[in-house]
Amino acid sequence: MPRFVIEREIPGAGNLSQEELAEIARTSNEAVASLGVPYTWVNSYVTGDKIYCVHEADDAETILEHARRGGFPANSVAAVATEFGPRSAATASR
């Protein structure tokens, strides 16, 4: 399933409490369940005024529908072209 990175501009996001983040997670889970299509929330990262999320869905329109149902901003939705990490260096041909 395609993977997407979502940028959500939320002023003061870095100051959200664990309970507030838990409530956001509950709302997101409910929105996912209501979609009725394959959809996976992989992870999210909180910075000062933004939350970056990694989700898997068939298309960007489904990502935007999740945001609408959850009441979340989705200021940017980008399809992931490929992934790599530290172990990628060991598999690269030299």
Backbone as JSON Lines, residues from 0, in Angstrom:
{"i":0,"aa":"M","n":[0.85,-1.17,0.0],"ca":[0.0,0.0,0.0],"c":[0.9,1.23,0.0]}
{"i":1,"aa":"P","n":[0.56,2.24,-0.79],"ca":[1.38,3.46,-0.82],"c":[1.48,4.13,0.55]}
{"i":2,"aa":"R","n":[2.62,4.73,0.79],"ca":[2.89,5.43,2.05],"c":[2.95,6.92,1.78]}
{"i":3,"aa":"F","n":[2.42,7.72,2.71],"ca":[2.37,9.17,2.57],"c":[2.92,9.84,3.81]}
{"i":4,"aa":"V","n":[3.57,10.99,3.62],"ca":[3.99,11.85,4.72],"c":[3.04,13.04,4.71]}
{"i":5,"aa":"I","n":[2.44,13.31,5.87],"ca":[1.47,14.38,6.01],"c":[2.05,15.43,6.96]}
{"i":6,"aa":"E","n":[2.01,16.67,6.54],"ca":[2.44,17.78,7.39],"c":[1.19,18.48,7.9]}
{"i":7,"aa":"R","n":[1.08,18.57,9.23],"ca":[-0.07,19.22,9.86],"c":[0.43,20.43,10.65]}
{"i":8,"aa":"E","n":[0.04,21.62,10.24],"ca":[0.43,22.83,10.96],"c":[-0.53,23.04,12.13]}
{"i":9,"aa":"I","n":[0.02,22.89,13.34],"ca":[-0.77,23.02,14.57],"c":[0.04,23.89,15.53]}
{"i":10,"aa":"P","n":[-0.29,25.19,15.62],"ca":[0.47,26.06,16.52],"c":[0.54,25.48,17.94]}
{"i":11,"aa":"G","n":[1.75,25.45,18.48],"ca":[1.95,24.93,19.83],"c":[1.92,23.42,19.95]}
{"i":12,"aa":"A","n":[2.02,22.71,18.84],"ca":[1.95,21.25,18.87],"c":[2.96,20.64,19.84]}
{"i":13,"aa":"G","n":[4.13,21.22,19.89],"ca":[5.17,20.7,20.78],"c":[4.84,20.82,22.25]}
{"i":14,"aa":"N","n":[3.83,21.61,22.59],"ca":[3.42,21.78,23.98],"c":[2.22,20.92,24.35]}
{"i":15,"aa":"L","n":[1.73,20.1,23.41],"ca":[0.57,19.26,23.72],"c":[0.95,18.23,24.79]}
{"i":16,"aa":"S","n":[0.05,18.0,25.72],"ca":[0.29,17.03,26.79],"c":[0.08,15.61,26.26]}
{"i":17,"aa":"Q","n":[0.53,14.63,27.01],"ca":[0.33,13.25,26.62],"c":[-1.16,12.92,26.52]}
{"i":18,"aa":"E","n":[-1.97,13.48,27.4],"ca":[-3.42,13.26,27.34],"c":[-4.01,13.88,26.08]}
{"i":19,"aa":"E","n":[-3.55,15.07,25.72],"ca":[-4.04,15.7,24.48],"c":[-3.63,14.88,23.25]}
{"i":20,"aa":"L","n":[-2.41,14.36,23.26],"ca":[-1.96,13.52,22.14],"c":[-2.75,12.22,22.11]}
{"i":21,"aa":"A","n":[-3.08,11.67,23.28],"ca":[-3.89,10.45,23.34],"c":[-5.28,10.71,22.76]}
{"i":22,"aa":"E","n":[-5.84,11.87,23.04],"ca":[-7.16,12.21,22.49],"c":[-7.09,12.35,20.97]}
{"i":23,"aa":"I","n":[-6.03,12.97,20.48],"ca":[-5.84,13.07,19.03],"c":[-5.74,11.66,18.44]}
{"i":24,"aa":"A","n":[-5.01,10.77,19.1],"ca":[-4.86,9.39,18.61],"c":[-6.21,8.68,18.58]}
{"i":25,"aa":"R","n":[-7.02,8.87,19.63],"ca":[-8.35,8.25,19.65],"c":[-9.2,8.76,18.49]}
{"i":26,"aa":"T","n":[-9.17,10.06,18.27],"ca":[-9.94,10.65,17.18],"c":[-9.45,10.12,15.83]}
{"i":27,"aa":"S","n":[-8.14,10.01,15.66],"ca":[-7.58,9.49,14.42],"c":[-8.01,8.05,14.21]}
{"i":28,"aa":"N","n":[-7.93,7.23,15.25],"ca":[-8.33,5.83,15.15],"c":[-9.8,5.7,14.75]}
{"i":29,"aa":"E","n":[-10.65,6.55,15.32],"ca":[-12.07,6.54,14.97],"c":[-12.27,6.93,13.5]}
{"i":30,"aa":"A","n":[-11.52,7.92,13.04],"ca":[-11.61,8.35,11.65],"c":[-11.16,7.22,10.72]}
{"i":31,"aa":"V","n":[-10.07,6.53,11.08],"ca":[-9.6,5.4,10.28],"c":[-10.68,4.34,10.19]}
{"i":32,"aa":"A","n":[-11.28,3.98,11.32],"ca":[-12.31,2.94,11.35],"c":[-13.52,3.32,10.52]}
{"i":33,"aa":"S","n":[-13.83,4.61,10.46],"ca":[-15.02,5.06,9.73],"c":[-14.82,5.05,8.21]}
{"i":34,"aa":"L","n":[-13.57,4.98,7.75],"ca":[-13.3,5.05,6.32],"c":[-13.81,3.82,5.57]}
{"i":35,"aa":"G","n":[-13.71,2.66,6.2],"ca":[-14.16,1.43,5.55],"c":[-13.29,0.95,4.41]}
{"i":36,"aa":"V","n":[-12.06,1.43,4.35],"ca":[-11.1,1.0,3.33],"c":[-9.76,0.72,4.03]}
{"i":37,"aa":"P","n":[-8.86,0.0,3.38],"ca":[-7.55,-0.23,3.98],"c":[-6.83,1.1,4.27]}
{"i":38,"aa":"Y","n":[-6.36,1.24,5.49],"ca":[-5.71,2.49,5.91],"c":[-4.91,2.17,7.16]}
{"i":39,"aa":"T","n":[-3.65,2.59,7.19],"ca":[-2.81,2.36,8.36],"c":[-2.12,3.64,8.76]}
{"i":40,"aa":"W","n":[-2.27,4.0,10.02],"ca":[-1.5,5.1,10.61],"c":[-0.23,4.47,11.13]}
{"i":41,"aa":"V","n":[0.91,4.81,10.56],"ca":[2.17,4.19,10.91],"c":[2.79,4.85,12.14]}
{"i":42,"aa":"N","n":[2.93,6.19,12.11],"ca":[3.58,6.9,13.21],"c":[3.41,8.39,13.0]}
{"i":43,"aa":"S","n":[3.66,9.15,14.06],"ca":[3.63,10.61,13.97],"c":[4.78,11.19,14.78]}
{"i":44,"aa":"Y","n":[5.22,12.38,14.36],"ca":[6.34,13.08,14.99],"c":[5.9,14.5,15.28]}
{"i":45,"aa":"V","n":[6.08,14.92,16.52],"ca":[5.65,16.26,16.95],"c":[6.86,17.18,17.01]}
{"i":46,"aa":"T","n":[6.73,18.36,16.39],"ca":[7.76,19.39,16.48],"c":[7.11,20.63,17.08]}
{"i":47,"aa":"G","n":[7.78,21.74,17.04],"ca":[7.26,22.96,17.65],"c":[5.84,23.31,17.27]}
{"i":48,"aa":"D","n":[5.59,23.55,16.0],"ca":[4.27,23.96,15.52],"c":[3.72,23.04,14.44]}
{"i":49,"aa":"K","n":[4.24,21.83,14.36],"ca":[3.78,20.9,13.32],"c":[3.77,19.48,13.85]}
{"i":50,"aa":"I","n":[2.94,18.67,13.23],"ca":[2.96,17.23,13.44],"c":[3.14,16.6,12.06]}
{"i":51,"aa":"Y","n":[4.13,15.73,11.94],"ca":[4.38,15.01,10.7],"c":[3.91,13.57,10.92]}
{"i":52,"aa":"C","n":[3.06,13.1,10.02],"ca":[2.5,11.76,10.15],"c":[2.87,10.92,8.95]}
{"i":53,"aa":"V","n":[3.04,9.63,9.19],"ca":[3.24,8.67,8.12],"c":[2.03,7.74,8.13]}
{"i":54,"aa":"H","n":[1.32,7.73,7.02],"ca":[0.13,6.89,6.87],"c":[0.24,6.1,5.58]}
{"i":55,"aa":"E","n":[-0.47,4.97,5.54],"ca":[-0.56,4.17,4.33],"c":[-2.02,4.11,3.89]}
{"i":56,"aa":"A","n":[-2.24,4.39,2.62],"ca":[-3.58,4.38,2.04],"c":[-3.45,4.2,0.54]}
{"i":57,"aa":"D","n":[-4.57,3.93,-0.11],"ca":[-4.53,3.73,-1.55],"c":[-4.2,5.0,-2.32]}
{"i":58,"aa":"D","n":[-4.59,6.16,-1.78],"ca":[-4.36,7.41,-2.51],"c":[-4.43,8.61,-1.58]}
{"i":59,"aa":"A","n":[-3.98,9.75,-2.08],"ca":[-3.95,10.98,-1.29],"c":[-5.36,11.44,-0.92]}
{"i":60,"aa":"E","n":[-6.34,11.16,-1.77],"ca":[-7.72,11.57,-1.46],"c":[-8.22,10.9,-0.18]}
{"i":61,"aa":"T","n":[-7.82,9.64,0.04],"ca":[-8.21,8.94,1.26],"c":[-7.54,9.57,2.47]}
{"i":62,"aa":"I","n":[-6.28,9.99,2.31],"ca":[-5.57,10.69,3.39],"c":[-6.33,11.97,3.74]}
{"i":63,"aa":"L","n":[-6.75,12.71,2.75],"ca":[-7.48,13.96,2.99],"c":[-8.85,13.7,3.62]}
{"i":64,"aa":"E","n":[-9.49,12.61,3.25],"ca":[-10.78,12.27,3.86],"c":[-10.6,11.92,5.33]}
{"i":65,"aa":"H","n":[-9.53,11.21,5.66],"ca":[-9.23,10.91,7.06],"c":[-9.06,12.21,7.84]}
{"i":66,"aa":"A","n":[-8.32,13.16,7.27],"ca":[-8.1,14.45,7.94],"c":[-9.43,15.18,8.14]}
{"i":67,"aa":"R","n":[-10.28,15.16,7.13],"ca":[-11.57,15.84,7.23],"c":[-12.43,15.21,8.33]}
{"i":68,"aa":"R","n":[-12.5,13.9,8.34],"ca":[-13.32,13.21,9.36],"c":[-12.77,13.41,10.76]}
{"i":69,"aa":"G","n":[-11.45,13.5,10.88],"ca":[-10.84,13.69,12.19],"c":[-10.76,15.13,12.64]}
{"i":70,"aa":"G","n":[-11.01,16.05,11.71],"ca":[-10.89,17.46,12.04],"c":[-9.45,17.92,12.14]}
{"i":71,"aa":"F","n":[-8.56,17.24,11.42],"ca":[-7.14,17.56,11.45],"c":[-6.76,18.37,10.21]}
{"i":72,"aa":"P","n":[-5.8,19.27,10.33],"ca":[-5.27,19.9,9.11],"c":[-4.41,18.89,8.36]}
{"i":73,"aa":"A","n":[-4.35,19.04,7.08],"ca":[-3.44,18.26,6.23],"c":[-2.86,19.26,5.24]}
{"i":74,"aa":"N","n":[-1.91,20.07,5.73],"ca":[-1.37,21.16,4.93],"c":[-0.55,20.68,3.74]}
{"i":75,"aa":"S","n":[0.03,19.49,3.87],"ca":[0.8,18.91,2.79],"c":[0.68,17.39,2.87]}
{"i":76,"aa":"V","n":[0.44,16.77,1.74],"ca":[0.39,15.31,1.65],"c":[1.32,14.91,0.51]}
{"i":77,"aa":"A","n":[2.35,14.13,0.83],"ca":[3.33,13.73,-0.18],"c":[3.47,12.22,-0.21]}
{"i":78,"aa":"A","n":[3.38,11.65,-1.4],"ca":[3.6,10.21,-1.55],"c":[5.09,9.92,-1.38]}
{"i":79,"aa":"V","n":[5.4,8.87,-0.65],"ca":[6.79,8.47,-0.46],"c":[7.24,7.71,-1.71]}
{"i":80,"aa":"A","n":[8.32,8.16,-2.32],"ca":[8.85,7.51,-3.52],"c":[9.64,6.26,-3.16]}
{"i":81,"aa":"T","n":[10.45,6.36,-2.11],"ca":[11.26,5.24,-1.64],"c":[11.71,5.54,-0.23]}
{"i":82,"aa":"E","n":[12.15,4.53,0.47],"ca":[12.66,4.7,1.83],"c":[14.08,4.16,1.9]}
{"i":83,"aa":"F","n":[14.87,4.74,2.81],"ca":[16.22,4.24,3.04],"c":[16.63,4.63,4.45]}
{"i":84,"aa":"G","n":[17.69,4.03,4.92],"ca":[18.18,4.31,6.27],"c":[19.63,3.87,6.39]}
{"i":85,"aa":"P","n":[20.15,3.81,7.6],"ca":[21.55,3.48,7.81],"c":[21.96,2.15,7.2]}
{"i":86,"aa":"R","n":[21.08,1.17,7.24],"ca":[21.42,-0.14,6.7],"c":[21.51,-0.13,5.17]}
{"i":87,"aa":"S","n":[20.94,0.89,4.54],"ca":[21.01,1.0,3.09],"c":[22.45,1.08,2.6]}
{"i":88,"aa":"A","n":[23.33,1.66,3.39],"ca":[24.73,1.82,2.99],"c":[25.41,0.45,2.81]}
{"i":89,"aa":"A","n":[25.0,-0.53,3.6],"ca":[25.62,-1.84,3.54],"c":[25.19,-2.61,2.3]}
{"i":90,"aa":"T","n":[24.04,-2.26,1.75],"ca":[23.53,-3.01,0.59],"c":[23.84,-2.32,-0.73]}
{"i":91,"aa":"A","n":[24.4,-1.12,-0.66],"ca":[24.71,-0.37,-1.9],"c":[25.88,-1.03,-2.61]}
{"i":92,"aa":"S","n":[25.79,-1.1,-3.93],"ca":[26.92,-1.65,-4.69],"c":[28.04,-0.63,-4.72]}
{"i":93,"aa":"R","n":[29.23,-1.11,-4.68],"ca":[30.39,-0.21,-4.65],"c":[31.23,-0.38,-5.87]}
